[in-house]
Amino acid sequence: MPEWPNGIDSKSIVAAMPPRVRIPVSPPFIPFKPASVAGLSFEAYASPYFGSYSCFKKRKSPPFFFAHRDPSWCGFYCPPQSIEPSGLIRINSSRIAARLLIEPHMGEFLARHPKLRLVMADGFSNIIADGMDAGIRLGENLDEHVVAVPITPPLTMAIVGSPDYFRQHGTPQIPGDLTRHNCLAYRFTSSNTIDRWSFTSPDEEQHTQIVDPKGNAVFNDDDSMLQAALQGVGLVKHLDLRVRQHLSDGSLVRVLAPWCPPFPGFYLYVPSRAQMPAKIRALMDFMVEKREGVAR
């Protein structure tokens, strides 16, 4: 019977082996000590005594020769390897998603995986055509064929303004009142279109009402737009997640909340689950880990 490092019994090891790694050979069984193959790194190993077995990838750990209780079964077992994530991760994301979900945790993620590098690209693109590894989008904008996991809870849009603004101009009670307010607009860079404000009535009919913001400023950067609201310039529409702190400290006030129902939040998505690289799995696990913190 073969000898094993640290007194491991070959029978206990083979009992855990999946059938696919057992190679039928003819007796007599010829035992080998691990030392005879220690340190071997190979694509495939062949022997006239016990057939061949491919590990498919070169491995640093030596393969274990094993024998079944029935000596007509024997072969090599390549111990599982812990693959350290490495390489470049190209992520397509909106600026707001990057600021809320990536930037606050970037240092922790890269410290945890020092062999990884992140490349961020903003905008709304096809991650396959543009050579991206992953993307972050709102659930309502996802293609049905991608693999996606939620990385935030459901979100709502928030209409907000400063306390000074509302003292001077009054508080809108229904979306129709917004025509008398300075509603600051956001222009999408990718499509060059203005983001329209959509509302759903809180009654049973749940009818939709659209408002075109026609204030005295248009932005293509959400942080600049938010600063204008904080300075009392006008009202803005923003993700509740982004203005949560300002609502908490009283620097912004929310209106028309019953008219803004929740919708699917942000998702991290990849083109396919098949042969998912270790670097993408590391990113996905990390973002899911941070999801609970976003919910608070």
C-alpha positions in Angstrom: 0.0 0.0 0.0 1.3 3.5 -0.8 2.6 5.7 1.9 1.0 9.2 2.3 2.2 12.5 3.6 1.1 13.1 7.2 -0.1 9.6 7.6 -3.1 9.9 5.2 -4.6 6.6 4.3 -5.0 6.1 0.5 -8.3 4.3 1.1 -9.9 7.2 2.9 -8.8 9.5 0.0 -10.1 7.3 -2.8 -13.5 7.0 -1.0 -14.0 10.7 -1.6 -12.9 10.6 -5.2 -15.6 11.1 -7.9 -15.8 8.1 -10.3 -14.5 10.1 -13.2 -10.9 10.1 -11.8 -10.8 6.3 -11.3 -9.0 4.6 -14.1 -9.5 0.9 -14.7 -6.3 -1.1 -15.1 -5.5 -4.7 -14.9 -3.8 -6.2 -11.8 -1.3 -6.8 -10.5 -1.5 -3.5 -8.6 2.0 -1.9 -8.3 2.2 0.6 -5.4 4.2 3.8 -5.7 5.2 6.1 -2.9 4.3 9.8 -3.3 8.0 10.6 -3.4 8.3 8.9 -6.8 6.0 11.6 -8.3 6.5 14.5 -5.8 6.8 17.9 -7.4 5.6 16.7 -10.8 3.8 19.4 -12.8 2.2 18.0 -15.9 -0.5 18.3 -18.5 -1.1 14.6 -18.7 0.7 11.6 -17.2 1.0 8.2 -18.8 2.2 4.9 -17.4 2.1 1.3 -18.7 1.1 0.3 -15.2 -2.0 2.4 -14.5 -3.2 4.1 -17.7 -3.3 7.9 -18.0 -5.0 10.8 -16.4 -5.1 14.5 -17.5 -5.2 17.3 -15.0 -5.8 19.8 -17.8 -3.8 22.5 -16.0 -0.3 22.5 -14.6 -0.4 22.3 -10.9 2.2 23.1 -8.2 1.1 20.3 -5.8 2.2 16.7 -6.6 -0.6 14.4 -7.8 -1.5 11.5 -5.4 -1.4 8.0 -6.7 -4.2 6.0 -5.1 -5.7 2.5 -5.1 -9.3 1.5 -4.5 -10.2 -1.3 -2.2 -10.7 -3.2 -5.4 -7.1 -3.3 -6.8 -8.5 -3.2 -10.4 -9.1 0.5 -9.8 -6.3 2.9 -9.4 -5.1 6.2 -10.8 -3.9 9.7 -9.9 -5.7 12.3 -7.9 -4.7 16.0 -8.5 -5.4 17.8 -5.2 -7.7 20.8 -5.6 -5.8 24.1 -6.0 -6.9 27.4 -4.5 -6.5 29.7 -7.4 -5.6 33.2 -6.4 -7.5 35.8 -8.5 -5.3 37.8 -10.8 -5.3 39.9 -13.9 -7.4 42.8 -15.2 -11.1 43.3 -14.5 -12.8 45.7 -16.9 -16.1 47.0 -15.5 -18.7 49.0 -17.3 -20.8 51.1 -14.9 -22.7 54.4 -14.7 -20.9 57.0 -12.7 -23.4 57.0 -9.9 -23.2 53.2 -9.5 -19.4 53.4 -9.4 -19.5 56.1 -6.8 -22.0 54.3 -4.6 -20.9 50.7 -4.9 -17.3 50.5 -6.2 -15.4 53.5 -4.9 -16.2 53.2 -1.2 -14.9 49.6 -1.1 -12.1 49.7 -3.8 -9.3 49.8 -1.3 -10.6 46.8 0.6 -11.2 44.8 -2.5 -7.7 45.4 -4.0 -6.1 44.8 -0.6 -7.9 41.5 -0.4 -6.8 40.6 -4.0 -3.5 42.2 -4.6 -3.0 40.6 -8.0 -6.1 42.2 -9.5 -6.3 45.5 -11.3 -9.6 47.4 -12.0 -10.4 49.4 -15.1 -13.6 51.4 -14.9 -15.5 52.6 -18.0 -18.7 54.6 -17.6 -21.6 54.9 -20.0 -24.1 52.4 -21.2 -22.4 49.8 -23.4 -22.5 46.2 -24.6 -19.9 44.5 -22.4 -19.3 41.7 -24.8 -18.8 43.9 -27.9 -16.7 46.3 -25.9 -14.5 43.7 -24.3 -15.7 44.3 -20.7 -15.6 41.5 -18.1 -18.6 42.7 -16.1 -21.1 45.5 -15.8 -23.4 47.2 -13.3 -26.9 48.2 -14.4 -30.3 48.7 -13.0 -32.4 45.6 -13.1 -34.9 47.0 -15.5 -32.1 47.6 -18.1 -30.6 44.1 -18.0 -30.6 41.8 -21.0 -32.4 38.5 -20.2 -29.5 36.4 -21.4 -26.9 37.7 -19.0 -25.9 36.2 -15.6 -26.7 38.9 -12.9 -26.8 39.1 -9.1 -28.4 42.0 -7.2 -25.9 44.1 -5.3 -28.4 46.6 -3.8 -31.9 46.3 -2.4 -34.8 47.7 -4.5 -34.5 51.5 -5.0 -36.7 54.4 -5.4 -36.3 57.8 -7.1 -36.5 60.8 -4.8 -37.5 64.4 -5.7 -35.5 66.6 -3.4 -34.7 70.2 -2.7 -33.2 72.3 0.0 -35.3 73.6 3.0 -34.6 77.2 1.8 -35.9 76.4 -1.7 -39.2 75.1 -0.3 -39.6 78.0 2.1 -39.4 80.4 -0.9 -41.4 78.4 -3.5 -43.7 76.1 -1.5 -44.0 72.3 -1.6 -45.5 70.4 -4.5 -48.3 68.0 -3.5 -48.8 66.3 -6.9 -46.6 65.9 -10.0 -48.6 68.5 -11.8 -47.4 71.1 -9.3 -43.9 70.7 -10.7 -44.7 72.9 -13.6 -44.4 75.9 -11.2 -41.0 74.8 -9.9 -37.4 75.0 -11.1 -36.8 71.3 -12.0 -33.2 70.8 -12.9 -32.6 68.3 -15.7 -30.1 65.5 -16.3 -28.8 64.7 -19.8 -27.6 61.1 -20.5 -24.2 61.3 -22.1 -24.6 58.1 -24.2 -27.9 59.1 -25.8 -27.9 62.9 -25.4 -31.5 62.7 -24.1 -33.0 64.4 -21.1 -34.1 62.2 -18.2 -37.9 62.5 -17.9 -39.5 62.3 -14.5 -41.9 59.4 -14.3 -44.5 59.1 -11.5 -47.0 56.4 -10.5 -50.2 57.4 -8.7 -50.4 55.9 -5.2 -54.1 54.9 -5.8 -55.4 51.6 -7.1 -55.3 52.8 -10.7 -51.5 53.4 -10.5 -51.6 55.6 -13.6 -48.3 57.0 -14.9 -47.6 60.7 -15.2 -44.5 62.1 -17.0 -43.0 65.5 -16.3 -40.3 67.0 -18.5 -37.9 69.0 -16.3 -37.5 72.5 -17.6 -35.5 74.3 -15.1 -32.6 76.8 -15.6 -29.8 74.2 -15.6 -29.0 70.9 -17.3 -26.3 68.5 -16.0 -24.6 65.4 -17.3 -22.9 64.8 -13.9 -25.1 63.7 -11.0 -22.8 65.2 -8.3 -22.9 68.6 -9.9 -26.7 68.4 -10.1 -26.9 67.4 -6.5 -24.7 70.3 -5.5 -27.1 72.7 -7.2 -30.0 71.2 -5.2 -28.0 71.6 -1.9 -27.4 75.3 -2.8 -31.2 75.9 -3.2 -31.1 76.3 -7.0 -34.0 73.9 -7.7 -35.4 70.5 -7.4 -33.7 67.3 -8.7 -34.6 63.7 -9.2 -32.0 61.3 -7.8 -31.7 57.8 -6.4 -32.8 57.5 -2.8 -29.6 55.7 -2.0 -27.5 58.7 -3.1 -29.4 61.3 -1.1 -30.0 59.2 2.0 -27.4 61.0 4.1 -28.6 64.5 3.0 -32.1 63.6 4.0 -30.9 62.3 7.3 -29.0 65.5 8.2 -31.7 67.8 6.9 -29.8 69.4 4.1 -32.3 68.1 1.6 -36.1 67.5 1.9 -38.0 64.9 -0.1 -41.3 65.5 -1.7 -43.8 63.3 -3.7 -42.5 60.1 -2.1 -45.9 58.2 -2.5 -45.6 58.8 -6.2 -42.2 57.1 -6.5 -42.6 53.3 -6.1 -39.6 51.0 -5.7 -38.0 49.3 -8.7 -35.2 46.7 -9.1 -31.9 48.1 -7.9 -28.4 47.6 -9.3 -27.1 44.3 -10.5 -23.6 43.1 -11.3 -23.8 41.1 -14.5 -21.5 39.0 -16.6 -21.9 37.5 -20.1 -22.0 33.9 -19.0 -21.7 31.6 -16.0 -19.7 29.0 -18.0 -16.0 28.9 -17.1 -16.3 32.0 -14.9 -12.7 33.2 -14.2 -11.6 33.3 -10.6 -11.2 37.1 -10.8 -14.9 37.6 -11.8 -16.0 35.2 -9.1 -14.0 37.2 -6.5 -15.6 40.4 -7.7 -19.1 38.9 -7.6 -18.7 37.4 -4.1 -17.3 40.7 -2.8 -20.2 42.8 -4.2 -22.8 40.4 -2.8 -21.0 40.5 0.6 -21.3 44.3 0.6 -25.0 44.3 -0.4 -26.3 44.1 3.2 -24.3 47.3 4.1 -26.0 49.1 1.2 -29.4 48.1 2.6 -28.8 49.8 5.9 
